[in-house]
């Protein structure tokens, strides 16, 4: 059974964030690190993910390579 993974490239991330609030996403950074969590909030410059321990991670949008999530 195939997964329904959606990939959002770095250029299209900010316009797509509204529909991703409270959704579990994988934030892939430019250096290859991946952070998993629920999108808690965002601004024009950064977003905040809450990981499985409810620990917030503030990520700069300029540092993101892509966002991957299951539809």
C-alpha positions as CSV (number, residue, x, y, z in Angstrom):
1,X,0.0,0.0,0.0
2,X,1.5,3.3,-1.0
3,X,1.7,6.3,1.2
4,X,0.3,9.7,0.3
5,X,3.3,11.8,1.1
6,X,3.1,15.5,0.1
7,X,6.3,17.5,-0.4
8,X,6.3,21.2,-0.2
9,X,9.4,22.9,-1.6
10,X,11.1,25.8,0.2
11,X,9.6,28.4,-2.2
12,X,6.0,27.3,-1.5
13,X,6.3,26.7,2.3
14,X,5.0,30.0,3.7
15,X,1.7,30.1,1.6
16,X,1.0,26.5,2.6
17,X,1.4,26.9,6.3
18,X,-2.2,27.9,7.1
19,X,-3.6,24.6,6.1
20,X,-0.9,22.7,8.1
21,X,-1.6,24.1,11.6
22,X,-1.9,21.2,14.1
23,X,-0.8,18.7,11.4
24,X,2.1,16.4,12.0
25,X,4.9,17.3,9.6
26,X,8.6,16.5,8.9
27,X,10.6,19.7,8.5
28,X,13.7,18.9,6.4
29,X,16.5,21.4,6.9
30,X,19.1,22.5,4.4
31,X,21.8,20.6,6.3
32,X,19.8,17.3,6.0
33,X,18.4,17.2,9.6
34,X,14.7,16.3,9.9
35,X,12.5,17.5,12.7
36,X,9.1,15.8,13.3
37,X,6.3,17.4,15.1
38,X,2.9,19.3,14.9
39,X,3.0,22.7,13.5
40,X,2.1,25.0,16.4
41,X,2.5,28.5,14.9
42,X,4.3,30.5,12.3
43,X,5.3,33.9,11.2
44,X,6.8,35.2,7.9
45,X,10.3,34.3,9.2
46,X,9.9,31.2,11.3
47,X,7.7,28.3,12.4
48,X,7.3,26.5,15.7
49,X,7.0,22.7,15.8
50,X,6.0,20.8,19.0
51,X,7.7,17.4,19.0
52,X,6.3,14.3,20.6
53,X,7.4,15.5,24.1
54,X,5.7,18.9,23.5
55,X,9.1,20.5,23.3
56,X,9.0,23.6,20.9
57,X,11.4,23.9,18.0
58,X,11.8,27.3,16.4
59,X,12.9,26.9,12.8
60,X,13.8,29.7,10.4
61,X,12.0,29.4,7.0
62,X,15.3,30.3,5.2
63,X,16.8,27.1,6.7
64,X,14.1,24.8,5.5
65,X,14.7,22.6,2.4
66,X,11.1,21.1,2.3
67,X,8.2,20.0,4.4
68,X,6.9,16.4,4.0
69,X,3.6,15.2,5.5
70,X,1.1,12.4,5.0
71,X,-2.2,13.4,3.4
